[in-house]
Amino acid sequence: MNKVIATDLDGTLLYPKDKKNIVCKPNLYFLQSFIDKGGKVIIVSGRSLAYGLRVKEKINRNISIISFNGGALYQDNKIIYSEAIPNKEIIDMSEDLFKNFKIIALALFSDDGIYIKSVFGKGMTKFVLKVYSFLQKELAEKMIYSPKLFEETLKSKPIYKVLCIFGFGSRNINRAKEANKIIRNAYEDIECSWSNGSLEITAKNVNKGEAIMKYCQINNVPKEDVFVIGDSGNDISMFKAFSENSFCMAHSQESVKKYAKYTVETIADLSRYIYKNK
């Protein structure tokens, strides 16, 4: 079976949430069975490569990982492609984001960690990150709060993704959507997509759809053999690139669902489409 599943993490492979095991058992067993029958799996996520490797360990099979919304492609135990955002572009943008778009926090995704800058004071920021880690348990990413390290990363380290956090609730989701439209047009050397109450920024032409296309080219995989599944705005690029086999989660917003051909309740529902066409 020469089929490939390219799956988002949060809201997709990690739905329903299992904060203890990361991947819930039905989803885990489905992917393991699919791989054991000869299928290939790519995790396609905005999360870091380090987190993708944790999920790979849970799946306990040979899978590929596209992290940072397409910023890096990991295969056969090595990074075979990566694309960072120009640091100058991020420096110019960061002041604009805090001042004019009123974000509450900015996160820089680099090789050695995720660095946070927040509008809250030092004590409050550390408290919020501690609560986040406690509530998310195994689903939490390690975030580093250090103004000094944030500035060093901003100026000189490779940054593959920038996360702009507006907040929670429908009001902030709408704020993020509107800001996405403006920022996409205002800055030439970036890609911008929204996910709930945040924006995710990568280098120009770096997105999930383009990254899966690179995977297909490298591995000589026909486009029609790829099944993509996701749930949020940053998955729209792969719905568009692989429209014939595009699947959106039923709990997604209608503004995302309209870009996918099919709607499913869980990732395991792909079985009735994949094996039918075997």
C-alpha positions as CSV (number, residue, x, y, z in Angstrom):
1,M,0.0,0.0,0.0
2,N,1.7,3.2,-1.2
3,K,-0.4,5.7,0.7
4,V,0.7,8.6,2.8
5,I,-1.2,10.3,5.7
6,A,-0.1,13.8,6.5
7,T,-1.7,14.8,9.8
8,D,-1.8,17.9,11.9
9,L,-1.3,17.4,15.6
10,D,-3.4,19.6,17.9
11,G,-7.1,19.1,17.2
12,T,-6.4,16.3,14.8
13,L,-4.0,13.4,15.7
14,L,-4.1,14.7,19.4
15,Y,-8.0,14.7,19.4
16,P,-9.6,13.7,21.6
17,K,-6.9,14.9,24.1
18,D,-5.0,12.4,26.1
19,K,-2.8,14.5,28.4
20,K,-1.2,11.4,29.9
21,N,-0.3,9.5,26.7
22,I,-0.1,12.3,24.1
23,V,-1.8,10.2,21.4
24,C,-5.1,8.5,22.5
25,K,-5.2,4.8,21.9
26,P,-7.7,4.6,19.0
27,N,-5.6,7.1,17.0
28,L,-2.4,5.4,18.0
29,Y,-3.6,2.0,16.9
30,F,-5.0,3.3,13.7
31,L,-1.6,4.8,12.7
32,Q,0.4,1.8,13.8
33,S,-1.8,-0.5,11.8
34,F,-1.6,1.8,8.7
35,I,2.2,1.9,8.9
36,D,2.4,-1.9,9.5
37,K,0.4,-2.4,6.3
38,G,2.9,-0.4,4.3
39,G,1.6,3.1,4.6
40,K,3.7,6.2,5.4
41,V,2.9,8.9,8.0
42,I,4.0,12.5,8.2
43,I,3.3,14.7,11.2
44,V,2.7,18.2,9.9
45,S,2.6,20.6,12.8
46,G,3.3,24.1,13.9
47,R,5.0,22.6,17.0
48,S,8.7,22.2,17.4
49,L,10.7,19.4,16.0
50,A,11.5,18.3,19.6
51,Y,7.8,17.9,20.3
52,G,7.3,16.0,17.0
53,L,10.0,13.6,18.1
54,R,8.1,12.9,21.3
55,V,5.1,12.0,19.3
56,K,7.2,9.8,17.0
57,E,8.4,8.0,20.1
58,K,4.8,7.3,21.2
59,I,3.8,6.0,17.8
60,N,6.9,3.8,17.9
61,R,7.2,3.6,14.1
62,N,9.3,5.2,11.4
63,I,7.6,8.4,10.5
64,S,8.6,11.8,9.0
65,I,8.1,15.1,10.7
66,I,7.3,18.5,9.2
67,S,7.6,21.0,12.1
68,F,7.3,24.8,12.5
69,N,4.4,24.8,9.9
70,G,6.8,23.7,7.2
71,G,10.0,25.3,8.5
72,A,11.8,22.0,8.8
73,L,11.5,18.5,7.3
74,Y,12.8,15.6,9.3
75,Q,13.2,12.2,7.8
76,D,15.4,9.1,8.4
77,N,16.7,10.5,11.6
78,K,18.0,13.8,10.2
79,I,16.7,17.2,9.0
80,I,16.8,17.2,5.3
81,Y,15.3,20.7,4.7
82,S,14.9,23.8,6.8
83,E,14.0,27.5,6.1
84,A,14.3,30.2,8.7
85,I,12.6,33.7,8.7
86,P,15.0,36.6,8.1
87,N,15.8,38.0,11.6
88,K,15.5,41.6,10.4
89,E,11.9,40.9,9.3
90,I,11.0,39.6,12.7
91,I,12.7,42.5,14.5
92,D,10.7,45.0,12.4
93,M,7.5,43.1,12.9
94,S,7.7,42.5,16.6
95,E,7.3,46.1,17.7
96,D,4.4,46.5,15.3
97,L,2.7,43.4,16.7
98,F,2.9,44.6,20.3
99,K,2.1,48.3,19.6
100,N,-0.5,48.2,16.9
101,F,-2.1,44.7,17.1
102,K,-2.0,44.5,20.9
103,I,-0.8,40.9,21.2
104,I,-0.1,39.6,24.7
105,A,2.9,37.5,23.9
106,L,5.3,36.6,21.2
107,A,7.1,33.2,20.9
108,L,10.2,32.5,18.8
109,F,10.7,28.9,17.7
110,S,14.4,28.2,17.3
111,D,16.6,25.1,17.2
112,D,17.3,25.1,21.0
113,G,13.9,26.1,22.4
114,I,10.9,28.4,22.3
115,Y,11.6,31.9,23.7
116,I,8.7,34.0,25.1
117,K,8.2,37.8,25.4
118,S,5.1,38.9,27.2
119,V,3.2,42.1,28.1
120,F,2.9,40.7,31.6
121,G,5.5,41.2,34.3
122,K,8.2,38.6,35.0
123,G,6.4,37.0,37.9
124,M,3.0,36.8,36.1
125,T,4.6,35.4,32.9
126,K,6.4,32.7,34.8
127,F,3.2,31.8,36.7
128,V,1.2,31.6,33.4
129,L,3.8,29.3,31.8
130,K,3.8,27.1,34.9
131,V,0.0,26.9,34.9
132,Y,0.1,26.1,31.1
133,S,2.6,23.3,31.7
134,F,0.6,21.9,34.6
135,L,-2.7,21.9,32.7
136,Q,-1.3,20.6,29.4
137,K,0.8,17.9,31.1
138,E,2.4,15.8,28.3
139,L,0.9,18.0,25.6
140,A,2.9,21.0,26.8
141,E,5.9,22.4,25.0
142,K,8.9,23.7,27.0
143,M,8.9,27.5,26.8
144,I,11.7,29.7,28.0
145,Y,11.1,33.1,29.6
146,S,14.3,35.2,29.6
147,P,14.3,38.7,28.2
148,K,18.0,38.5,27.5
149,L,17.8,35.2,25.7
150,F,14.8,36.4,23.8
151,E,16.7,39.4,22.4
152,E,19.8,37.2,21.6
153,T,17.6,34.8,19.7
154,L,15.7,37.6,17.9
155,K,19.0,39.1,16.7
156,S,21.2,36.2,15.8
157,K,19.6,32.7,15.9
158,P,17.7,30.9,13.2
159,I,14.0,31.3,13.9
160,Y,11.6,29.0,12.0
161,K,8.3,30.2,13.3
162,V,6.9,33.1,15.3
163,L,3.8,32.7,17.3
164,C,1.8,35.8,18.0
165,I,-0.7,35.3,20.9
166,F,-3.8,37.5,21.0
167,G,-5.6,35.7,23.8
168,F,-8.5,33.3,24.2
169,G,-12.2,33.5,23.3
170,S,-14.2,34.4,20.2
171,R,-13.2,38.1,20.3
172,N,-9.5,37.2,20.2
173,I,-10.0,34.6,17.5
174,N,-11.7,37.3,15.3
175,R,-8.8,39.7,16.1
176,A,-6.3,37.2,15.0
177,K,-8.3,36.5,11.7
178,E,-8.4,40.2,10.9
179,A,-4.7,40.8,11.8
180,N,-3.8,37.8,9.6
181,K,-5.2,39.6,6.5
182,I,-3.3,42.8,7.2
183,I,0.1,41.2,8.1
184,R,0.1,38.9,5.1
185,N,0.0,42.0,2.9
186,A,2.2,44.3,4.9
187,Y,5.3,42.1,5.1
188,E,6.8,40.6,1.9
189,D,9.1,37.9,3.2
190,I,6.8,35.9,5.4
191,E,3.8,33.6,5.4
192,C,1.1,34.2,7.9
193,S,-1.8,31.9,9.1
194,W,-4.2,32.0,12.0
195,S,-5.0,29.3,14.5
196,N,-7.6,30.1,17.1
197,G,-6.5,33.2,19.0
198,S,-3.0,33.4,17.5
199,L,-1.0,33.9,14.4
200,E,1.7,31.7,13.1
201,I,4.4,33.3,10.9
202,T,7.0,31.5,8.8
203,A,9.4,32.4,6.0
204,K,8.0,33.3,2.5
205,N,6.5,30.2,0.7
206,V,7.0,28.1,3.9
207,N,3.7,26.4,4.8
208,K,2.3,23.0,5.4
209,G,1.2,22.5,1.8
210,E,4.5,23.4,0.3
211,A,6.4,21.2,2.8
212,I,4.3,18.2,1.9
213,M,5.0,18.9,-1.8
214,K,8.7,18.9,-1.0
215,Y,8.3,15.5,0.8
216,C,6.5,14.1,-2.3
217,Q,9.3,15.3,-4.6
218,I,12.1,13.9,-2.4
219,N,10.4,10.5,-2.0
220,N,8.8,10.3,-5.5
221,V,5.2,10.1,-4.0
222,P,2.3,10.8,-6.4
223,K,0.1,13.6,-5.2
224,E,-3.0,11.4,-5.4
225,D,-1.6,9.0,-2.8
226,V,-1.4,11.7,-0.1
227,F,-4.3,12.1,2.4
228,V,-4.1,15.3,4.4
229,I,-6.0,16.0,7.6
230,G,-6.2,19.0,9.9
231,D,-8.5,21.4,11.8
232,S,-7.3,25.0,11.8
233,G,-6.3,27.9,9.6
234,N,-2.7,26.8,9.3
235,D,-4.0,23.6,7.6
236,I,-5.7,25.4,4.7
237,S,-2.5,25.4,2.6
238,M,-2.4,21.6,2.6
239,F,-6.2,21.4,1.9
240,K,-5.6,23.5,-1.2
241,A,-2.5,21.6,-2.3
242,F,-4.0,18.2,-1.9
243,S,-7.7,19.0,-2.5
244,E,-8.8,15.6,-3.7
245,N,-7.9,13.9,-0.5
246,S,-8.3,16.7,2.0
247,F,-10.1,16.1,5.3
248,C,-11.1,18.5,8.0
249,M,-12.2,17.7,11.5
250,A,-15.9,18.1,12.3
251,H,-15.2,20.3,15.3
252,S,-13.4,22.9,13.1
253,Q,-14.7,26.3,12.3
254,E,-16.8,26.6,9.1
255,S,-14.3,29.1,7.7
256,V,-11.7,26.2,7.7
257,K,-14.0,23.3,6.7
258,K,-14.9,25.0,3.5
259,Y,-11.4,24.4,2.1
260,A,-11.5,20.6,2.6
261,K,-13.3,18.1,0.5
262,Y,-14.4,15.8,3.4
263,T,-15.3,16.2,7.1
264,V,-14.5,13.5,9.6
265,E,-14.9,13.0,13.4
266,T,-11.5,11.5,14.1
267,I,-8.4,10.6,12.2
268,A,-9.3,6.9,12.3
269,D,-12.3,7.8,10.0
270,L,-9.7,8.0,7.2
271,S,-9.8,4.2,7.0
272,R,-13.0,4.1,5.0
273,Y,-11.5,6.3,2.4
274,I,-8.0,5.0,2.2
275,Y,-8.7,1.3,2.2
276,K,-11.6,1.7,-0.3
277,N,-9.1,3.1,-2.8
278,K,-6.4,0.5,-2.0
